[in-house]
Amino acid sequence: MSVTLDLPEELESDLSTEAARLGLSLPEYILRLLSTSRTAMRTLKTGAELIEYWQSEKLIGTRPDITDSQTHARQIRNRAERRLG
């Protein structure tokens, strides 16, 4: 199926920039956005579903600079706690 959209220039530019950053064509990137928005709309009920979603989005392993996730989470929590007080 083919669909034609008239996008505002600024939106097209933003989408094109992000597509290029990811190494995708604009149509591939828009298709990915539409596909993932359907997944995001469904409620993830278990941790396994969340991990599956993260894997499908290629999010796992995107932060090789974080070698110890528990220490990293603790540091974030400590910084947030200091902001509140």
Phi, psi and omega in degrees: 000143181239137179229137178249130180237142171260105182266145171301146185304318182296318179295316178300318179297315179297315180295319179297319179297314180293321178299315180297320179299325180270357180075029181243157171284163180300314178299321178297318181294317179296319177298319177297316179300314180295319180294316183287332179293328177294319178293318182294332181288333179279141183283127175277126188257338183229164176298324179297321178294322178295314178299317178300318179296313179301319179295319180295331179270002180058040180269333180287128181090009181278351180239072181295345178288343179265103183268337179230100187295325180292318177296318179298315179298320179298318179296317178298314180298317179297319178296319181295319180296323179290330178292324184288329187272000000 
